[in-house]
Amino acid sequence: MSLQVPSSDETIAVPLDDGERLVLRRYRNLRRPMLAICHGNGFATDGYAPFWNSLMAEFELFVFDLRHHGWNSPQDPMRTGFDRYAGDLDHVYRKLREYRPGVPVYGAFHSLSAIIALLQATSFPSLPDGLFLFDPPIQPPKHHPLHALANGFELKLADWAGARPCRFQSPEALSILFGESRSLSGWTEGAHDLMARSILRPDGEDWMLACPPSVEAQNYRDNAALISWDLFELIDVPLAFICGDPKHPAGQSPAQVCAALTKDRGFSYRSIPGTTHMLQIEKPEACRDALCGFLSSMPSREVTRRA
């Protein structure tokens, strides 16, 4: 089965501080609140279409990729770093507020983009009305019993990303590799091909990863160094966590850390049984249901932004 990304109603270029631009794809629904959607490290939001395509009835969607990913133009790999990503997200929120002043703006962010959303919400002025965080790879303090697991998970991924091939003969070649991966075996039908097409761009006779392996690896290392657990002392945006199964045999750290954090802090939380870190692509319907279930507990007004 071949999965396709719905055509957007509008494409918007968002200018950034360093002269680069992010590409927003807008799916109009003027009767509903706005929802910004972004992806995990090395991936692209088009590859998550099985999750977000049915949310167009509930929200006006704004789908985008982090710099170095997806639809965005290639740029200097040195122009990376979490502060830069968080500043980019601040520009996205500002653009959305310009479009429909007073209308609630929410964010649905997976993995890397969820950490960036937390950093933005504690460091920049343009706050969203609420965040739906999908399995954020939170780093606990060094004294926490899950720190070694979480830190090691990121550093192992950094080593893998730095050594991965960046060129492929075709999207089909990468799709086959995805399909052969044990860790990606639970993806919904057609998602391996869709993600391969979403993260590659043509380059001569070959295809190249939109996100250079060096950038992907650095993102993992940067996340390993950020004790994001501490950000929850500062955040004043409503949060809902939708996470992988902390008891999954894969034993991945994000689901386990999120379960511990939300129990400790009392945040809204739901785990999707039988899923790994890529839960939105494994059980997209369950993830959509969880998000919509949490929506009623989010505020229906625009939150106060910092001066």
Sequence and secondary structure as in RCSB ss.txt:
>XXXX:A:sequence
MSLQVPSSDETIAVPLDDGERLVLRRYRNLRRPMLAICHGNGFATDGYAPFWNSLMAEFELFVFDLRHHGWNSPQ
DPMRTGFDRYAGDLDHVYRKLREYRPGVPVYGAFHSLSAIIALLQATSFPSLPDGLFLFDPPIQPPKHHPLHALA
NGFELKLADWAGARPCRFQSPEALSILFGESRSLSGWTEGAHDLMARSILRPDGEDWMLACPPSVEAQNYRDNAA
LISWDLFELIDVPLAFICGDPKHPAGQSPAQVCAALTKDRGFSYRSIPGTTHMLQIEKPEACRDALCGFLSSMPS
REVTRRA
>XXXX:A:secstr
        SEEEEEE TTS EEEEEEE  TTS EEEEE  TT  GGGGHHHHGGGGGTSEEEEE  TTSTTS   
 TTS  HHHHHHHHHHHHHHHHHHSTTS EEEEEETHHHHHHHHHHHHSS   SEEEEES      TTSTTHHHH
HHHHHHHHHHHHHS  EES HHHHHHHHHH GGGTT  TTHHHHHHHHHEEEETTEEEESS HHHHHHHHHHHHH
  GGGGGGT  S EEEEE  TT TT  HHHHHHHHHHHHHT EEEE TT  TTHHHHSHHHHHHHHHHHHTTS S
S      
